[in-house]
């Protein structure tokens, strides 16, 4: 798999863009404290494929590389990606405007004894 881009959600979650416009939610097994401030990350795998439990994310924050095991990877639909970005505060949710209530003429009410 070719990694084209990534977006950090927090210290242990990121969205990875791969070839063919596929996006994945990558969850790390522990926090990577330099993940937000680093300019680049790398993936290391024995198989050449990034997979949970057998691949590492390599973060170099200037103090040397730190390897963090990947806990899980999930392919995202565009809706899944938007939900994650909202959940992690990266975008605002779309709010639908409720239609303004219109004044409706009503009939007079007559009280009966």
Biopython code that builds the backbone (N, CA, C, O; Angstrom):
import numpy as np
from Bio.PDB.StructureBuilder import StructureBuilder

atoms = [
    (1, "UNK", "N", (0.847, -1.176, 0.000)),
    (1, "UNK", "CA", (0.000, 0.000, 0.000)),
    (1, "UNK", "C", (0.893, 1.239, 0.000)),
    (1, "UNK", "O", (1.913, 1.268, 0.688)),
    (2, "UNK", "N", (0.518, 2.248, -0.758)),
    (2, "UNK", "CA", (1.253, 3.498, -0.807)),
    (2, "UNK", "C", (0.536, 4.536, 0.031)),
    (2, "UNK", "O", (-0.646, 4.805, -0.186)),
    (3, "UNK", "N", (1.246, 5.123, 0.994)),
    (3, "UNK", "CA", (0.686, 6.179, 1.821)),
    (3, "UNK", "C", (0.969, 7.502, 1.138)),
    (3, "UNK", "O", (2.125, 7.840, 0.884)),
    (4, "UNK", "N", (-0.079, 8.250, 0.841)),
    (4, "UNK", "CA", (0.073, 9.519, 0.134)),
    (4, "UNK", "C", (0.025, 10.722, 1.069)),
    (4, "UNK", "O", (0.683, 11.731, 0.819)),
    (5, "UNK", "N", (-0.751, 10.618, 2.143)),
    (5, "UNK", "CA", (-0.928, 11.743, 3.054)),
    (5, "UNK", "C", (-1.485, 11.212, 4.363)),
    (5, "UNK", "O", (-1.945, 10.072, 4.433)),
    (6, "UNK", "N", (-1.443, 12.037, 5.395)),
    (6, "UNK", "CA", (-2.038, 11.654, 6.661)),
    (6, "UNK", "C", (-2.529, 12.905, 7.373)),
    (6, "UNK", "O", (-2.063, 14.013, 7.107)),
    (7, "UNK", "N", (-3.475, 12.709, 8.278)),
    (7, "UNK", "CA", (-4.009, 13.805, 9.086)),
    (7, "UNK", "C", (-4.085, 13.322, 10.529)),
    (7, "UNK", "O", (-4.719, 12.308, 10.822)),
    (8, "UNK", "N", (-3.434, 14.054, 11.424)),
    (8, "UNK", "CA", (-3.397, 13.684, 12.831)),
    (8, "UNK", "C", (-4.699, 14.120, 13.494)),
    (8, "UNK", "O", (-5.094, 15.282, 13.398)),
    (9, "UNK", "N", (-5.362, 13.185, 14.166)),
    (9, "UNK", "CA", (-6.572, 13.493, 14.923)),
    (9, "UNK", "C", (-6.228, 13.781, 16.379)),
    (9, "UNK", "O", (-6.716, 14.755, 16.953)),
    (10, "UNK", "N", (-5.396, 12.945, 16.973)),
    (10, "UNK", "CA", (-4.825, 13.168, 18.294)),
    (10, "UNK", "C", (-3.558, 12.325, 18.390)),
    (10, "UNK", "O", (-3.071, 11.838, 17.370)),
    (11, "UNK", "N", (-3.017, 12.144, 19.579)),
    (11, "UNK", "CA", (-1.735, 11.451, 19.730)),
    (11, "UNK", "C", (-1.784, 9.957, 19.416)),
    (11, "UNK", "O", (-0.738, 9.316, 19.320)),
    (12, "UNK", "N", (-2.974, 9.398, 19.256)),
    (12, "UNK", "CA", (-3.028, 7.966, 18.952)),
    (12, "UNK", "C", (-3.994, 7.620, 17.814)),
    (12, "UNK", "O", (-4.287, 6.446, 17.589)),
    (13, "UNK", "N", (-4.486, 8.621, 17.102)),
    (13, "UNK", "CA", (-5.406, 8.394, 15.978)),
    (13, "UNK", "C", (-5.014, 9.270, 14.802)),
    (13, "UNK", "O", (-4.705, 10.449, 14.973)),
    (14, "UNK", "N", (-5.026, 8.691, 13.605)),
    (14, "UNK", "CA", (-4.795, 9.491, 12.412)),
    (14, "UNK", "C", (-5.562, 8.901, 11.247)),
    (14, "UNK", "O", (-5.940, 7.730, 11.247)),
    (15, "UNK", "N", (-5.779, 9.741, 10.262)),
    (15, "UNK", "CA", (-6.401, 9.311, 9.014)),
    (15, "UNK", "C", (-5.299, 9.274, 7.968)),
    (15, "UNK", "O", (-4.586, 10.256, 7.761)),
    (16, "UNK", "N", (-5.169, 8.126, 7.311)),
    (16, "UNK", "CA", (-4.131, 7.924, 6.308)),
    (16, "UNK", "C", (-4.797, 7.840, 4.943)),
    (16, "UNK", "O", (-5.749, 7.084, 4.749)),
    (17, "UNK", "N", (-4.285, 8.625, 3.998)),
    (17, "UNK", "CA", (-4.756, 8.562, 2.612)),
    (17, "UNK", "C", (-3.814, 7.650, 1.841)),
    (17, "UNK", "O", (-2.596, 7.822, 1.865)),
    (18, "UNK", "N", (-4.400, 6.682, 1.160)),
    (18, "UNK", "CA", (-3.609, 5.718, 0.403)),
    (18, "UNK", "C", (-3.899, 5.878, -1.080)),
    (18, "UNK", "O", (-4.610, 6.794, -1.494)),
    (19, "UNK", "N", (-3.342, 4.977, -1.870)),
    (19, "UNK", "CA", (-3.588, 5.016, -3.307)),
    (19, "UNK", "C", (-5.062, 4.764, -3.594)),
    (19, "UNK", "O", (-5.787, 4.222, -2.760)),
    (20, "UNK", "N", (-5.484, 5.157, -4.760)),
    (20, "UNK", "CA", (-6.868, 4.999, -5.227)),
    (20, "UNK", "C", (-7.863, 5.750, -4.333)),
    (20, "UNK", "O", (-9.015, 5.341, -4.191)),
    (21, "UNK", "N", (-7.407, 6.835, -3.745)),
    (21, "UNK", "CA", (-8.252, 7.708, -2.913)),
    (21, "UNK", "C", (-8.909, 6.989, -1.733)),
    (21, "UNK", "O", (-9.968, 7.407, -1.266)),
    (22, "UNK", "N", (-8.302, 5.937, -1.264)),
    (22, "UNK", "CA", (-8.810, 5.237, -0.092)),
    (22, "UNK", "C", (-8.269, 5.897, 1.168)),
    (22, "UNK", "O", (-7.123, 6.346, 1.210)),
    (23, "UNK", "N", (-9.112, 5.946, 2.192)),
    (23, "UNK", "CA", (-8.688, 6.524, 3.465)),
    (23, "UNK", "C", (-8.929, 5.518, 4.569)),
    (23, "UNK", "O", (-9.881, 4.738, 4.534)),
    (24, "UNK", "N", (-8.031, 5.556, 5.562)),
    (24, "UNK", "CA", (-8.067, 4.594, 6.657)),
    (24, "UNK", "C", (-7.925, 5.310, 7.996)),
    (24, "UNK", "O", (-7.197, 6.295, 8.115)),
    (25, "UNK", "N", (-8.630, 4.800, 8.996)),
    (25, "UNK", "CA", (-8.462, 5.272, 10.369)),
    (25, "UNK", "C", (-7.445, 4.348, 11.022)),
    (25, "UNK", "O", (-7.676, 3.145, 11.143)),
    (26, "UNK", "N", (-6.323, 4.913, 11.439)),
    (26, "UNK", "CA", (-5.258, 4.154, 12.078)),
    (26, "UNK", "C", (-5.259, 4.497, 13.563)),
    (26, "UNK", "O", (-5.163, 5.665, 13.940)),
    (27, "UNK", "N", (-5.369, 3.465, 14.405)),
    (27, "UNK", "CA", (-5.336, 3.633, 15.853)),
    (27, "UNK", "C", (-4.043, 3.006, 16.359)),
    (27, "UNK", "O", (-3.745, 1.849, 16.064)),
    (28, "UNK", "N", (-3.284, 3.779, 17.121)),
    (28, "UNK", "CA", (-2.010, 3.296, 17.651)),
    (28, "UNK", "C", (-2.217, 2.615, 19.001)),
    (28, "UNK", "O", (-3.194, 2.891, 19.696)),
    (29, "UNK", "N", (-1.305, 1.734, 19.367)),
    (29, "UNK", "CA", (-1.418, 0.995, 20.626)),
    (29, "UNK", "C", (-1.112, 1.867, 21.842)),
    (29, "UNK", "O", (-1.484, 1.520, 22.963)),
    (30, "UNK", "N", (-0.445, 2.983, 21.627)),
    (30, "UNK", "CA", (-0.175, 3.950, 22.708)),
    (30, "UNK", "C", (-0.027, 5.327, 22.096)),
    (30, "UNK", "O", (0.043, 5.471, 20.875)),
    (31, "UNK", "N", (0.019, 6.329, 22.943)),
    (31, "UNK", "CA", (0.127, 7.706, 22.460)),
    (31, "UNK", "C", (1.516, 7.977, 21.895)),
    (31, "UNK", "O", (2.520, 7.489, 22.414)),
    (32, "UNK", "N", (1.553, 8.756, 20.833)),
    (32, "UNK", "CA", (2.812, 9.205, 20.229)),
    (32, "UNK", "C", (2.891, 10.710, 20.468)),
    (32, "UNK", "O", (2.290, 11.494, 19.734)),
    (33, "UNK", "N", (3.626, 11.103, 21.486)),
    (33, "UNK", "CA", (3.614, 12.493, 21.919)),
    (33, "UNK", "C", (4.142, 13.474, 20.883)),
    (33, "UNK", "O", (3.757, 14.643, 20.915)),
    (34, "UNK", "N", (5.001, 13.055, 19.973)),
    (34, "UNK", "CA", (5.516, 13.951, 18.957)),
    (34, "UNK", "C", (4.716, 13.954, 17.668)),
    (34, "UNK", "O", (5.099, 14.612, 16.701)),
    (35, "UNK", "N", (3.613, 13.230, 17.645)),
    (35, "UNK", "CA", (2.862, 13.049, 16.401)),
    (35, "UNK", "C", (2.289, 14.355, 15.867)),
    (35, "UNK", "O", (2.299, 14.575, 14.656)),
    (36, "UNK", "N", (1.797, 15.217, 16.730)),
    (36, "UNK", "CA", (1.192, 16.483, 16.274)),
    (36, "UNK", "C", (2.224, 17.475, 15.747)),
    (36, "UNK", "O", (1.908, 18.293, 14.883)),
    (37, "UNK", "N", (3.441, 17.413, 16.252)),
    (37, "UNK", "CA", (4.427, 18.419, 15.877)),
    (37, "UNK", "C", (5.429, 17.953, 14.834)),
    (37, "UNK", "O", (6.212, 18.763, 14.338)),
    (38, "UNK", "N", (5.427, 16.695, 14.494)),
    (38, "UNK", "CA", (6.381, 16.196, 13.512)),
    (38, "UNK", "C", (5.926, 16.543, 12.094)),
    (38, "UNK", "O", (4.733, 16.706, 11.838)),
    (39, "UNK", "N", (6.876, 16.651, 11.189)),
    (39, "UNK", "CA", (6.563, 16.975, 9.799)),
    (39, "UNK", "C", (6.288, 15.740, 8.966)),
    (39, "UNK", "O", (5.659, 15.825, 7.912)),
    (40, "UNK", "N", (6.757, 14.592, 9.433)),
    (40, "UNK", "CA", (6.530, 13.376, 8.666)),
    (40, "UNK", "C", (6.550, 12.166, 9.586)),
    (40, "UNK", "O", (7.161, 12.170, 10.655)),
    (41, "UNK", "N", (5.868, 11.147, 9.135)),
    (41, "UNK", "CA", (5.853, 9.865, 9.838)),
    (41, "UNK", "C", (6.176, 8.783, 8.820)),
    (41, "UNK", "O", (6.125, 9.014, 7.612)),
    (42, "UNK", "N", (6.501, 7.622, 9.313)),
    (42, "UNK", "CA", (6.767, 6.498, 8.436)),
    (42, "UNK", "C", (6.064, 5.258, 8.937)),
    (42, "UNK", "O", (5.696, 5.166, 10.108)),
    (43, "UNK", "N", (5.882, 4.315, 8.051)),
    (43, "UNK", "CA", (5.285, 3.042, 8.411)),
    (43, "UNK", "C", (6.314, 1.960, 8.139)),
    (43, "UNK", "O", (7.004, 1.975, 7.120)),
    (44, "UNK", "N", (6.402, 1.028, 9.065)),
    (44, "UNK", "CA", (7.350, -0.064, 8.900)),
    (44, "UNK", "C", (6.596, -1.371, 9.074)),
    (44, "UNK", "O", (5.859, -1.564, 10.041)),
    (45, "UNK", "N", (6.798, -2.265, 8.112)),
    (45, "UNK", "CA", (6.111, -3.545, 8.125)),
    (45, "UNK", "C", (7.014, -4.608, 7.526)),
    (45, "UNK", "O", (7.760, -4.344, 6.583)),
    (46, "UNK", "N", (6.941, -5.797, 8.071)),
    (46, "UNK", "CA", (7.729, -6.911, 7.545)),
    (46, "UNK", "C", (7.172, -7.414, 6.218)),
    (46, "UNK", "O", (7.909, -7.956, 5.395)),
    (47, "UNK", "N", (5.865, -7.232, 6.013)),
    (47, "UNK", "CA", (5.199, -7.787, 4.834)),
    (47, "UNK", "C", (5.082, -6.810, 3.673)),
    (47, "UNK", "O", (4.769, -7.215, 2.553)),
    (48, "UNK", "N", (5.329, -5.525, 3.926)),
    (48, "UNK", "CA", (5.125, -4.524, 2.880)),
    (48, "UNK", "C", (3.709, -3.970, 2.902)),
    (48, "UNK", "O", (3.434, -2.952, 2.267)),
    (49, "UNK", "N", (2.821, -4.616, 3.615)),
    (49, "UNK", "CA", (1.445, -4.154, 3.795)),
    (49, "UNK", "C", (1.300, -3.651, 5.229)),
    (49, "UNK", "O", (1.834, -4.251, 6.163)),
    (50, "UNK", "N", (0.582, -2.559, 5.394)),
    (50, "UNK", "CA", (0.333, -2.049, 6.737)),
    (50, "UNK", "C", (-0.852, -2.808, 7.309)),
    (50, "UNK", "O", (-1.936, -2.820, 6.726)),
    (51, "UNK", "N", (-0.636, -3.437, 8.448)),
    (51, "UNK", "CA", (-1.724, -4.183, 9.079)),
    (51, "UNK", "C", (-1.606, -4.065, 10.591)),
    (51, "UNK", "O", (-0.514, -3.879, 11.128)),
    (52, "UNK", "N", (-2.728, -4.174, 11.261)),
    (52, "UNK", "CA", (-2.726, -4.013, 12.711)),
    (52, "UNK", "C", (-2.022, -5.185, 13.375)),
    (52, "UNK", "O", (-2.127, -6.331, 12.937)),
    (53, "UNK", "N", (-1.306, -4.867, 14.437)),
    (53, "UNK", "CA", (-0.610, -5.890, 15.205)),
    (53, "UNK", "C", (0.752, -6.272, 14.678)),
    (53, "UNK", "O", (1.561, -6.821, 15.426)),
    (54, "UNK", "N", (1.041, -5.998, 13.401)),
    (54, "UNK", "CA", (2.312, -6.411, 12.822)),
    (54, "UNK", "C", (3.081, -5.250, 12.194)),
    (54, "UNK", "O", (4.194, -5.446, 11.705)),
    (55, "UNK", "N", (2.509, -4.050, 12.201)),
    (55, "UNK", "CA", (3.176, -2.892, 11.601)),
    (55, "UNK", "C", (3.366, -1.814, 12.648)),
    (55, "UNK", "O", (2.654, -1.767, 13.651)),
    (56, "UNK", "N", (4.339, -0.949, 12.400)),
    (56, "UNK", "CA", (4.645, 0.135, 13.318)),
    (56, "UNK", "C", (4.542, 1.477, 12.601)),
    (56, "UNK", "O", (4.774, 1.580, 11.397)),
    (57, "UNK", "N", (4.187, 2.499, 13.374)),
    (57, "UNK", "CA", (4.290, 3.873, 12.918)),
    (57, "UNK", "C", (5.582, 4.412, 13.505)),
    (57, "UNK", "O", (5.834, 4.256, 14.700)),
    (58, "UNK", "N", (6.399, 5.040, 12.682)),
    (58, "UNK", "CA", (7.671, 5.587, 13.141)),
    (58, "UNK", "C", (7.544, 7.104, 13.142)),
    (58, "UNK", "O", (7.280, 7.722, 12.110)),
    (59, "UNK", "N", (7.738, 7.699, 14.334)),
    (59, "UNK", "CA", (7.644, 9.146, 14.517)),
    (59, "UNK", "C", (9.007, 9.645, 14.948)),
    (59, "UNK", "O", (9.580, 9.136, 15.912)),
    (60, "UNK", "N", (9.532, 10.639, 14.242)),
    (60, "UNK", "CA", (10.810, 11.242, 14.637)),
    (60, "UNK", "C", (10.536, 12.694, 14.998)),
    (60, "UNK", "O", (10.338, 13.536, 14.122)),
    (61, "UNK", "N", (10.526, 12.979, 16.298)),
    (61, "UNK", "CA", (10.240, 14.335, 16.773)),
    (61, "UNK", "C", (11.501, 15.139, 17.047)),
    (61, "UNK", "O", (11.442, 16.171, 17.715)),
    (62, "UNK", "N", (12.638, 14.685, 16.543)),
    (62, "UNK", "CA", (13.893, 15.390, 16.735)),
    (62, "UNK", "C", (14.754, 14.768, 17.819)),
    (62, "UNK", "O", (15.933, 15.102, 17.936)),
    (63, "UNK", "N", (14.194, 13.878, 18.607)),
    (63, "UNK", "CA", (14.937, 13.198, 19.667)),
    (63, "UNK", "C", (15.215, 11.739, 19.306)),
    (63, "UNK", "O", (15.584, 10.938, 20.165)),
    (64, "UNK", "N", (15.040, 11.411, 18.059)),
    (64, "UNK", "CA", (15.249, 10.042, 17.606)),
    (64, "UNK", "C", (13.930, 9.390, 17.267)),
    (64, "UNK", "O", (12.878, 9.815, 17.745)),
    (65, "UNK", "N", (13.982, 8.352, 16.436)),
    (65, "UNK", "CA", (12.732, 7.714, 16.018)),
    (65, "UNK", "C", (12.073, 6.946, 17.166)),
    (65, "UNK", "O", (12.744, 6.323, 17.989)),
    (66, "UNK", "N", (10.754, 7.009, 17.194)),
    (66, "UNK", "CA", (9.936, 6.286, 18.162)),
    (66, "UNK", "C", (9.003, 5.372, 17.372)),
    (66, "UNK", "O", (8.272, 5.839, 16.498)),
    (67, "UNK", "N", (9.024, 4.086, 17.670)),
    (67, "UNK", "CA", (8.173, 3.115, 16.975)),
    (67, "UNK", "C", (6.978, 2.775, 17.850)),
    (67, "UNK", "O", (7.127, 2.414, 19.017)),
    (68, "UNK", "N", (5.792, 2.896, 17.270)),
    (68, "UNK", "CA", (4.560, 2.600, 17.981)),
    (68, "UNK", "C", (3.785, 1.572, 17.176)),
    (68, "UNK", "O", (3.553, 1.751, 15.980)),
    (69, "UNK", "N", (3.390, 0.499, 17.836)),
    (69, "UNK", "CA", (2.634, -0.573, 17.174)),
    (69, "UNK", "C", (1.254, -0.063, 16.768)),
    (69, "UNK", "O", (0.619, 0.679, 17.517)),
    (70, "UNK", "N", (0.793, -0.457, 15.589)),
    (70, "UNK", "CA", (-0.545, -0.109, 15.107)),
    (70, "UNK", "C", (-1.536, -1.095, 15.712)),
    (70, "UNK", "O", (-1.408, -2.305, 15.526)),
    (71, "UNK", "N", (-2.529, -0.572, 16.442)),
    (71, "UNK", "CA", (-3.519, -1.419, 17.105)),
    (71, "UNK", "C", (-4.625, -1.843, 16.148)),
    (71, "UNK", "O", (-5.056, -2.996, 16.166)),
    (72, "UNK", "N", (-5.089, -0.910, 15.306)),
    (72, "UNK", "CA", (-6.147, -1.266, 14.354)),
    (72, "UNK", "C", (-6.138, -0.315, 13.168)),
    (72, "UNK", "O", (-5.688, 0.827, 13.256)),
    (73, "UNK", "N", (-6.649, -0.826, 12.058)),
    (73, "UNK", "CA", (-6.817, -0.052, 10.831)),
    (73, "UNK", "C", (-8.201, -0.369, 10.288)),
    (73, "UNK", "O", (-8.612, -1.527, 10.220)),
    (74, "UNK", "N", (-8.912, 0.692, 9.902)),
    (74, "UNK", "CA", (-10.261, 0.508, 9.354)),
    (74, "UNK", "C", (-10.424, 1.406, 8.138)),
    (74, "UNK", "O", (-10.116, 2.597, 8.191)),
    (75, "UNK", "N", (-10.904, 0.836, 7.051)),
    (75, "UNK", "CA", (-11.161, 1.629, 5.847)),
    (75, "UNK", "C", (-12.354, 2.537, 6.086)),
    (75, "UNK", "O", (-13.343, 2.131, 6.696)),
    (76, "UNK", "N", (-12.254, 3.777, 5.599)),
    (76, "UNK", "CA", (-13.287, 4.781, 5.842)),
    (76, "UNK", "C", (-14.099, 5.086, 4.597)),
    (76, "UNK", "O", (-13.566, 5.162, 3.490)),
    (77, "UNK", "N", (-15.380, 5.256, 4.794)),
    (77, "UNK", "CA", (-16.227, 5.842, 3.763)),
    (77, "UNK", "C", (-16.127, 7.349, 3.951)),
    (77, "UNK", "O", (-15.654, 7.790, 4.999)),
    (78, "UNK", "N", (-16.547, 8.156, 2.989)),
    (78, "UNK", "CA", (-16.537, 9.607, 3.191)),
    (78, "UNK", "C", (-17.344, 10.028, 4.432)),
    (78, "UNK", "O", (-16.973, 10.979, 5.120)),
    (79, "UNK", "N", (-18.437, 9.324, 4.710)),
    (79, "UNK", "CA", (-19.249, 9.638, 5.886)),
    (79, "UNK", "C", (-18.501, 9.304, 7.172)),
    (79, "UNK", "O", (-18.557, 10.060, 8.142)),
    (80, "UNK", "N", (-17.792, 8.158, 7.177)),
    (80, "UNK", "CA", (-16.990, 7.772, 8.339)),
    (80, "UNK", "C", (-15.906, 8.811, 8.614)),
    (80, "UNK", "O", (-15.665, 9.185, 9.762)),
    (81, "UNK", "N", (-15.258, 9.270, 7.545)),
    (81, "UNK", "CA", (-14.194, 10.264, 7.695)),
    (81, "UNK", "C", (-14.755, 11.547, 8.291)),
    (81, "UNK", "O", (-14.163, 12.116, 9.208)),
    (82, "UNK", "N", (-15.883, 12.002, 7.781)),
    (82, "UNK", "CA", (-16.499, 13.222, 8.309)),
    (82, "UNK", "C", (-16.873, 13.058, 9.782)),
    (82, "UNK", "O", (-16.660, 13.970, 10.580)),
    (83, "UNK", "N", (-17.427, 11.904, 10.145)),
    (83, "UNK", "CA", (-17.782, 11.635, 11.538)),
    (83, "UNK", "C", (-16.559, 11.687, 12.454)),
    (83, "UNK", "O", (-16.625, 12.243, 13.550)),
    (84, "UNK", "N", (-15.444, 11.107, 12.004)),
    (84, "UNK", "CA", (-14.208, 11.150, 12.794)),
    (84, "UNK", "C", (-13.700, 12.580, 12.954)),
    (84, "UNK", "O", (-13.311, 12.984, 14.050)),
    (85, "UNK", "N", (-13.704, 13.340, 11.869)),
    (85, "UNK", "CA", (-13.231, 14.724, 11.934)),
    (85, "UNK", "C", (-14.092, 15.558, 12.874)),
    (85, "UNK", "O", (-13.574, 16.423, 13.579)),
    (86, "UNK", "N", (-15.387, 15.311, 12.892)),
    (86, "UNK", "CA", (-16.280, 16.011, 13.819)),
    (86, "UNK", "C", (-15.979, 15.569, 15.245)),
    (86, "UNK", "O", (-15.853, 16.400, 16.144)),
    (87, "UNK", "N", (-15.865, 14.254, 15.454)),
    (87, "UNK", "CA", (-15.633, 13.710, 16.801)),
    (87, "UNK", "C", (-14.341, 14.235, 17.422)),
    (87, "UNK", "O", (-14.287, 14.482, 18.627)),
    (88, "UNK", "N", (-13.306, 14.404, 16.608)),
    (88, "UNK", "CA", (-12.026, 14.879, 17.121)),
    (88, "UNK", "C", (-11.884, 16.401, 17.028)),
    (88, "UNK", "O", (-10.803, 16.936, 17.276)),
    (89, "UNK", "N", (-12.953, 17.094, 16.677)),
    (89, "UNK", "CA", (-12.951, 18.556, 16.670)),
    (89, "UNK", "C", (-12.176, 19.190, 15.538)),
    (89, "UNK", "O", (-11.733, 20.332, 15.665)),
    (90, "UNK", "N", (-11.998, 18.482, 14.434)),
    (90, "UNK", "CA", (-11.248, 19.028, 13.295)),
    (90, "UNK", "C", (-12.143, 19.818, 12.344)),
    (90, "UNK", "O", (-11.667, 20.703, 11.633)),
    (91, "UNK", "N", (-13.428, 19.504, 12.328)),
    (91, "UNK", "CA", (-14.401, 20.275, 11.542)),
    (91, "UNK", "C", (-15.661, 20.447, 12.376)),
    (91, "UNK", "O", (-15.896, 19.713, 13.336)),
    (92, "UNK", "N", (-16.451, 21.413, 11.998)),
    (92, "UNK", "CA", (-17.728, 21.649, 12.660)),
    (92, "UNK", "C", (-18.802, 20.799, 11.988)),
    (92, "UNK", "O", (-18.780, 20.609, 10.772)),
    (93, "UNK", "N", (-19.740, 20.291, 12.783)),
    (93, "UNK", "CA", (-20.822, 19.516, 12.160)),
    (93, "UNK", "C", (-21.713, 20.411, 11.319)),
    (93, "UNK", "O", (-21.883, 21.596, 11.605)),
    (94, "UNK", "N", (-22.273, 19.825, 10.287)),
    (94, "UNK", "CA", (-23.206, 20.559, 9.445)),
    (94, "UNK", "C", (-24.525, 20.661, 10.200)),
    (94, "UNK", "O", (-25.097, 19.653, 10.614)),
    (95, "UNK", "N", (-24.990, 21.875, 10.372)),
    (95, "UNK", "CA", (-26.276, 22.049, 11.051)),
    (95, "UNK", "C", (-27.307, 22.427, 10.020)),
    (95, "UNK", "O", (-27.110, 23.326, 9.203)),
    (96, "UNK", "N", (-28.403, 21.722, 10.079)),
    (96, "UNK", "CA", (-29.477, 22.025, 9.149)),
    (96, "UNK", "C", (-30.336, 23.123, 9.733)),
    (96, "UNK", "O", (-30.685, 23.106, 10.913)),
    (97, "UNK", "N", (-30.665, 24.070, 8.893)),
    (97, "UNK", "CA", (-31.526, 25.161, 9.313)),
    (97, "UNK", "C", (-32.949, 24.635, 9.443)),
    (97, "UNK", "O", (-33.488, 24.039, 8.511)),
    (98, "UNK", "N", (-33.545, 24.855, 10.591)),
    (98, "UNK", "CA", (-34.942, 24.461, 10.741)),
    (98, "UNK", "C", (-35.790, 25.531, 10.080)),
    (98, "UNK", "O", (-35.532, 26.723, 10.242)),
    (99, "UNK", "N", (-36.781, 25.115, 9.351)),
    (99, "UNK", "CA", (-37.604, 26.103, 8.659)),
    (99, "UNK", "C", (-38.317, 27.003, 9.670)),
    (99, "UNK", "O", (-38.760, 26.562, 10.731)),
    (100, "UNK", "N", (-38.407, 28.265, 9.302)),
    (100, "UNK", "CA", (-39.076, 29.222, 10.182)),
    (100, "UNK", "C", (-40.554, 28.855, 10.280)),
    (100, "UNK", "O", (-41.188, 28.476, 9.295)),
    (101, "UNK", "N", (-41.072, 28.978, 11.476)),
    (101, "UNK", "CA", (-42.487, 28.668, 11.654)),
    (101, "UNK", "C", (-43.317, 29.796, 11.063)),
    (101, "UNK", "O", (-43.039, 30.978, 11.267)),
    (102, "UNK", "N", (-44.307, 29.410, 10.353)),
    (102, "UNK", "CA", (-45.164, 30.402, 9.719)),
    (102, "UNK", "C", (-46.417, 30.594, 10.553)),
    (102, "UNK", "O", (-46.931, 29.658, 11.165)),
    (103, "UNK", "N", (-46.887, 31.812, 10.562)),
    (103, "UNK", "CA", (-48.135, 32.112, 11.251)),
    (103, "UNK", "C", (-49.274, 31.504, 10.449)),
    (103, "UNK", "O", (-49.392, 31.733, 9.245)),
    (104, "UNK", "N", (-50.085, 30.752, 11.107)),
    (104, "UNK", "CA", (-51.224, 30.122, 10.459)),
    (104, "UNK", "C", (-52.485, 30.700, 11.083)),
    (104, "UNK", "O", (-52.642, 30.736, 12.303)),
    (105, "UNK", "N", (-53.372, 31.148, 10.213)),
    (105, "UNK", "CA", (-54.634, 31.643, 10.744)),
    (105, "UNK", "C", (-55.424, 30.488, 11.289)),
    (105, "UNK", "O", (-55.529, 29.433, 10.663)),
    (106, "UNK", "N", (-55.974, 30.692, 12.454)),
    (106, "UNK", "CA", (-56.736, 29.600, 13.064)),
    (106, "UNK", "C", (-58.173, 30.025, 13.282)),
    (106, "UNK", "O", (-58.512, 31.208, 13.252)),
    (107, "UNK", "N", (-58.973, 29.060, 13.494)),
    (107, "UNK", "CA", (-60.389, 29.321, 13.741)),
    (107, "UNK", "C", (-60.565, 29.775, 15.182)),
    (107, "UNK", "O", (-59.761, 29.440, 16.052)),
    (108, "UNK", "N", (-61.597, 30.523, 15.419)),
    (108, "UNK", "CA", (-61.910, 30.944, 16.781)),
    (108, "UNK", "C", (-62.381, 29.748, 17.561)),
    (108, "UNK", "O", (-63.050, 28.863, 17.029)),
    (109, "UNK", "N", (-62.024, 29.730, 18.835)),
    (109, "UNK", "CA", (-62.445, 28.644, 19.707)),
    (109, "UNK", "C", (-63.656, 29.129, 20.507)),
    (109, "UNK", "O", (-63.640, 30.213, 21.091)),
    (110, "UNK", "N", (-64.664, 28.335, 20.519)),
    (110, "UNK", "CA", (-65.878, 28.682, 21.260)),
    (110, "UNK", "C", (-66.018, 27.710, 22.421)),
    (110, "UNK", "O", (-65.959, 26.494, 22.236)),
    (111, "UNK", "N", (-66.200, 28.245, 23.600)),
    (111, "UNK", "CA", (-66.360, 27.398, 24.770)),
    (111, "UNK", "C", (-67.780, 26.920, 24.893)),
    (111, "UNK", "O", (-68.726, 27.682, 24.696)),
    (112, "UNK", "N", (-67.927, 25.659, 25.217)),
    (112, "UNK", "CA", (-69.251, 25.085, 25.408)),
    (112, "UNK", "C", (-69.465, 24.845, 26.903)),
    (112, "UNK", "O", (-68.536, 24.462, 27.614)),
    (113, "UNK", "N", (-70.706, 25.074, 27.381)),
    (113, "UNK", "CA", (-71.023, 24.825, 28.787)),
    (113, "UNK", "C", (-71.382, 23.409, 29.032)),
    (113, "UNK", "O", (-71.677, 23.035, 30.168)),
]
sb = StructureBuilder()
sb.init_structure("model")
sb.init_model(0)
sb.init_chain("A")
sb.init_seg("    ")
for serial, (resi, resn, name, xyz) in enumerate(atoms, 1):
    if name == "N":
        sb.init_residue(resn, " ", resi, " ")
    sb.init_atom(name, np.array(xyz, "f"), 0.0, 1.0, " ", f" {name:<3s}", serial, name[0])
structure = sb.get_structure()
